[in-house]
Structure formats: C-alpha cells, structure tokens
Amino acid sequence: MDINISRVPAERQASSFKKDGVGFMKFKKLFYSQKVAPYVFVIPFILSFFFFWVYPLITAFTMSFQDIGAIKSEWIGFANYAKLLKDNVFHIAVMNSCKYMFFTLVLLIPFPMLFAVLMDSHLVKAKGVWKAVLYMPALTSVVISGTLFRLMFTEYTTGQMNMITAALGLGTYKWLKMGWSGMVALLIVACWRWTGVNMLYFLSGLKSIDSSLYEAADIDGASGWQKFRYVTLPLLKPTTVYVLTISVYAGLSMFLESYMLWAGNSSPNNIGLTIVGYLYKRGIEKNDMGYACAVGVVLLVVALIINFVQLIFNGTFKKEEQ
C-alpha cells in the first residue's frame, strides 16, 4: 500500500515559511523604521563608549582607593590621594603639564587662526599644497618625529639647533638638560605637529561664515582689521571654543612627545616629566597601579575643572535669547 508521507511535511514547511516570511518582513519594517533606525546607528557608539570609557573610568576610580598587589588588593581609602599631596615629583609633573598646556594655548590658537584667515583669502596661491604641507606632520609617527627632534636638540655641536645658534654667535646649549630650553623643545614639537590640524579646524569655521557679511562690511568701508575683529572673530567663536577645549585636554595629557624627546621617562631633574609620564612611571615601571590610578583621576578632575571654567567664561552654557 502506497502512503503519501510528503504531503503533510510540505504543508507544514509552507506554513512555517509563510510565518518566517511574515516575521522577517515585520523585522525589516521595524529595522527601517524612522523611530528605530537612529538607535541602531547609535548602539555601536554607546557600546564602545561604555566598554572603552565608562567601564575603565569606574575601574580606575575604584582602584585609586586600593593598594594593588601581585596577588591581592587591599582597600586603603584616601591614602593614595593623601600621598599625592606630599609627593614633590608629582607636583613637578603637574607644573610641567600646566605650563606646557598654557603655552600651547598661546601658540596653537592665534597662529593657526591667522594661517586659516590667510589661507581663506586671495593672498595665498596653491592653497591645497600648503594645506597638505602643514597637515602632514600630524600624520607622522610621534616615535619617529620625537627621535628626530631629539637629534636636533642634542647638546653636541653637530645638532641642528646648536649649529644655528653657533652660526648666530650665541654659542651652544645643552637643550634637553635645562628647564627653559627643554620646554622650548617640547613647544616646537607641538607647534610643528598640530599647527596644521588647528588651521583646518578654523578653515572649516571660516567656510560657514556667510560671505554677504563681508560684502556688507566692504560697502560700509570697513578695513581688513575691522572685518576680522567684528565679523570673523565673533562668528569663529564656536570653533575657537572647540579648539580651546581639545587643546586643554591635549596639553594636560601629553606624554609620548616628552618620552621620545628624552629617550625615556627620566629627564634631568624631571624637567620633561608630565602627569601622564608620572602615571606611567608609577603604574608600569614601579607596578603601583593604585597610586597611578589616583594620579589619573586627579588629571581627569583638573582637566574637567579647567574646561568647565573656560566654557562658563565663554558663555557656552548661557541660554540663547529668543
């Protein structure tokens, strides 16, 4: 007797396929929904932000209250922070980082802004070439550039900086063994590396300014300085505040440039030691992770306070008048 055993499974398969197709269409409709799609695109950022910023921050904050050993950890409360108050080397590192941050703000905001204004004008030819030349140092490895600058600032007479000063009749210097000259070397590296980047930020801000404003200023007989003072500067304020904010963080968190310039984390009399350099020294070189985390938390708090104060003075948190 012949028995048709394929009919029932086929009907079940068709019914299952129909249900799966309906479910897939519902999922597709939900995925392409204007309400759901934004959250789908934001999820990767939220996950990366949590795993690479929030979780490490909470962990570091917890570890700063502990004495981290090879086998076990011991809760010691505020002992690490109390130790920081008496740590003279930490105080030197904070002063070095603050001075570096201050001078980078003085150099890496007005001069890139001036270069951007010139690049946006009709006075400069071959603008694409100049943009590429000024931006190229940012693409260079810090390890390579730091090594080259260390050779330039060597104390020997064969170093480029000593050759220049000797030719000018100023003699030779031990650039990386004196406080003021070591800071000059760090600032030259910073200006060489980041001038082009900040210039592009200001260029993008200049492109958003309506050209009709400059035409109106020309009709009113405004000079070049007056147009810069009363049109360009006020309308560049959002870009300036952004560059100022990231420059504060970059100045306080500088480490690799100093590490490569002195070929390590041990500069003479700690003239090149930064906060992050001290964090590296205590956490990696001396394996004192609890104390290093306390240094990192203090660095974060200092950077947040400085930026919060400058944002208040710049009127970032003021409500716009309607």
C-alpha positions in Angstrom: 0.0 0.0 0.0 1.4 3.4 -1.0 1.4 6.1 1.7 2.0 9.8 0.8 4.2 10.9 3.6 5.5 14.1 1.9 2.2 15.9 1.8 1.9 16.8 5.5 5.5 17.9 5.9 5.3 20.0 2.8 2.2 21.8 4.1 3.9 22.4 7.4 7.0 23.7 5.6 4.9 26.1 3.5 3.1 27.3 6.7 6.4 27.7 8.5 8.0 29.5 5.6 5.0 31.8 5.4 5.3 32.6 9.1 9.0 33.1 8.8 8.5 35.4 5.9 5.9 37.5 7.8 8.3 37.6 10.8 11.1 38.7 8.5 9.0 41.4 6.9 8.0 42.7 10.4 11.6 42.8 11.5 12.6 44.5 8.3 9.9 47.1 8.7 10.9 47.6 12.3 14.6 47.9 11.3 13.9 50.5 8.6 11.5 52.5 10.8 12.4 56.1 11.3 11.9 55.7 15.0 14.2 52.6 15.4 16.9 53.3 12.8 18.6 56.2 14.8 19.0 53.9 17.8 20.5 51.2 15.6 23.2 53.5 14.3 23.9 54.9 17.9 24.3 51.5 19.5 27.9 50.9 18.3 28.9 54.3 19.8 27.1 53.5 23.1 28.7 50.1 23.4 32.2 51.4 22.6 31.7 54.4 24.9 30.7 52.1 27.8 33.4 49.5 27.3 36.3 51.8 26.5 35.5 54.9 28.6 32.8 54.4 31.3 33.9 51.0 32.5 37.7 51.9 32.6 36.9 55.1 34.4 34.8 53.4 37.1 37.5 50.7 37.4 40.3 53.3 37.7 38.4 55.3 40.3 37.8 52.2 42.4 41.5 51.1 42.1 42.6 54.6 43.2 41.3 53.7 46.7 43.3 50.4 46.8 46.8 49.1 47.2 47.1 46.8 44.2 49.4 43.9 44.8 50.5 41.0 42.7 48.2 38.5 44.4 45.5 40.6 46.2 44.3 44.1 46.6 43.7 46.0 49.8 41.3 48.8 50.4 43.2 51.8 51.8 40.7 54.6 51.4 42.2 58.1 50.6 45.8 57.1 51.4 46.9 57.4 47.8 45.4 60.9 47.5 47.0 61.9 50.8 50.3 60.7 49.5 49.9 62.8 46.3 49.7 65.9 48.4 53.2 65.3 49.8 54.7 64.0 46.5 57.1 66.6 45.2 57.7 64.7 42.0 54.0 64.7 41.3 53.9 68.5 41.9 56.7 69.0 39.4 54.8 66.9 36.8 51.7 68.9 37.4 53.6 72.2 36.9 55.3 71.0 33.8 52.0 69.9 32.3 50.2 73.1 33.2 53.0 75.2 31.7 53.0 73.1 28.6 49.2 73.4 28.3 49.3 77.2 28.8 52.0 77.9 26.2 50.4 75.5 23.6 47.1 77.5 24.0 49.0 80.8 23.5 50.7 79.4 20.3 48.3 76.9 18.8 45.1 79.0 18.8 46.1 82.5 17.4 48.7 81.4 14.9 46.6 78.6 13.3 43.7 81.1 13.2 45.8 83.6 11.4 47.0 81.0 8.9 43.5 79.9 8.3 42.4 83.5 7.6 45.3 83.9 5.1 44.5 80.6 3.5 40.9 81.6 3.1 41.9 84.9 1.4 43.1 85.6 -2.1 46.7 86.3 -0.9 47.9 82.7 -0.9 48.4 80.7 -4.1 48.5 76.9 -4.3 46.3 76.5 -1.2 46.0 72.8 -1.5 49.8 72.3 -1.4 50.1 74.5 1.7 47.3 72.6 3.5 48.9 69.3 2.7 52.4 70.5 3.9 51.0 71.9 7.2 48.8 68.9 7.9 51.5 66.3 7.0 53.3 66.4 10.4 50.1 65.2 12.2 50.3 62.0 10.1 53.9 61.4 11.1 54.6 58.9 13.8 55.4 60.5 17.2 58.1 57.9 17.8 59.9 58.9 14.6 59.4 62.7 15.0 60.4 62.6 18.6 63.6 60.8 17.8 64.4 63.3 15.0 63.8 66.2 17.3 66.0 64.6 20.0 68.8 64.5 17.5 68.2 68.1 16.5 68.3 69.3 20.1 71.3 67.3 21.1 74.0 69.0 23.2 76.7 68.2 20.7 77.9 70.7 18.2 76.6 68.5 15.4 73.0 69.1 16.4 71.0 71.4 14.1 69.9 73.7 16.8 73.4 74.2 18.1 74.6 74.7 14.6 72.1 77.5 14.2 72.9 79.2 17.5 76.6 78.9 16.8 76.2 80.5 13.4 74.4 83.4 15.1 77.2 83.8 17.6 75.0 82.6 20.5 77.1 79.6 21.4 75.9 76.1 22.0 73.4 74.8 24.6 72.5 71.6 26.4 69.0 71.9 25.2 67.5 68.9 26.9 69.2 69.4 30.2 67.8 72.8 31.1 64.2 73.7 32.1 63.5 76.6 29.8 65.2 75.0 26.7 63.5 71.7 27.4 60.1 73.4 27.4 61.1 75.3 24.2 61.9 71.9 22.5 58.5 70.5 23.6 56.7 73.5 22.3 58.5 73.4 18.9 57.5 69.8 18.6 53.8 70.7 19.4 53.7 73.6 17.0 55.3 71.5 14.2 52.8 68.7 14.8 49.5 70.5 15.5 49.5 73.8 13.7 48.1 72.3 10.5 45.4 70.4 12.4 44.1 73.5 14.2 44.3 75.5 11.0 41.9 73.1 9.3 39.5 73.4 12.2 39.5 77.2 11.8 39.2 76.9 8.0 36.1 74.8 8.4 34.7 77.5 10.7 35.5 80.2 8.2 33.7 78.3 5.4 30.4 78.5 7.5 30.5 82.3 7.6 28.2 83.9 5.1 30.2 85.9 2.5 27.4 88.5 2.4 28.5 89.8 5.8 31.9 90.7 4.4 30.3 92.3 1.4 28.2 94.4 3.7 31.3 95.4 5.6 33.0 96.4 2.4 30.1 98.6 1.5 30.3 100.3 4.9 34.0 100.9 4.3 35.4 98.5 6.9 39.1 97.8 6.8 40.6 94.3 6.9 41.3 94.5 10.6 37.7 95.7 11.3 36.2 92.8 9.3 38.4 90.4 11.2 37.6 92.0 14.6 33.9 92.5 14.2 32.9 89.7 11.7 35.4 86.9 11.7 36.3 86.6 15.4 32.7 86.6 16.8 31.5 84.1 14.2 34.5 81.9 14.8 33.7 81.6 18.5 32.2 78.1 18.4 35.3 76.8 16.5 37.6 78.7 18.9 35.9 77.2 22.0 36.1 73.7 20.5 39.8 74.1 19.7 40.4 75.5 23.1 38.7 72.6 24.8 40.5 69.9 23.0 43.8 71.8 23.4 43.4 71.8 27.2 42.9 68.1 27.2 45.8 67.5 24.8 48.2 69.8 26.7 47.5 68.1 30.1 47.6 64.6 28.6 50.8 65.0 26.6 53.2 62.1 27.2 54.7 60.4 24.1 56.4 63.6 22.8 58.3 64.0 26.1 59.0 60.3 26.4 60.6 60.2 22.9 62.4 63.6 23.3 64.3 62.4 26.4 64.5 58.8 25.2 62.7 57.6 28.2 60.8 58.8 31.3 63.8 60.1 33.2 64.7 63.6 32.2 67.3 65.6 34.1 65.7 67.0 37.3 62.3 65.9 35.9 62.2 68.9 33.5 60.3 66.8 30.9 58.1 64.8 33.3 54.4 65.2 32.7 51.3 64.0 34.7 50.8 61.1 32.3 54.5 60.4 32.3 54.4 60.2 36.1 51.3 57.9 35.9 53.3 55.6 33.5 56.3 55.7 35.9 54.3 54.7 38.9 51.9 52.3 37.3 54.1 50.5 34.7 57.7 51.0 35.8 57.1 50.6 39.5 53.9 48.5 39.4 52.0 50.7 41.8 48.7 50.7 39.9 46.6 52.0 42.8 48.7 55.1 43.1 48.8 55.5 39.3 45.0 55.4 39.1 44.9 58.2 41.8 47.2 60.3 39.5 44.9 59.6 36.6 41.8 60.6 38.5 43.4 63.9 39.6 44.4 64.5 35.9 40.8 64.0 34.8 39.4 66.3 37.5 41.9 69.0 36.8 41.2 68.9 33.0 37.4 68.9 33.7 37.7 71.9 36.0 39.8 74.0 33.6 37.5 73.2 30.7 34.3 73.8 32.7 35.6 77.2 33.9 36.6 78.3 30.4 33.3 77.1 29.0 31.5 79.2 31.6 33.5 82.3 30.7 32.9 81.7 27.0 29.2 81.7 27.6 28.7 78.1 26.4 26.1 77.3 29.0 24.1 80.5 28.6 20.6 80.2 27.1 20.1 81.9 23.8 17.8 84.9 24.0 14.6 84.5 21.9 
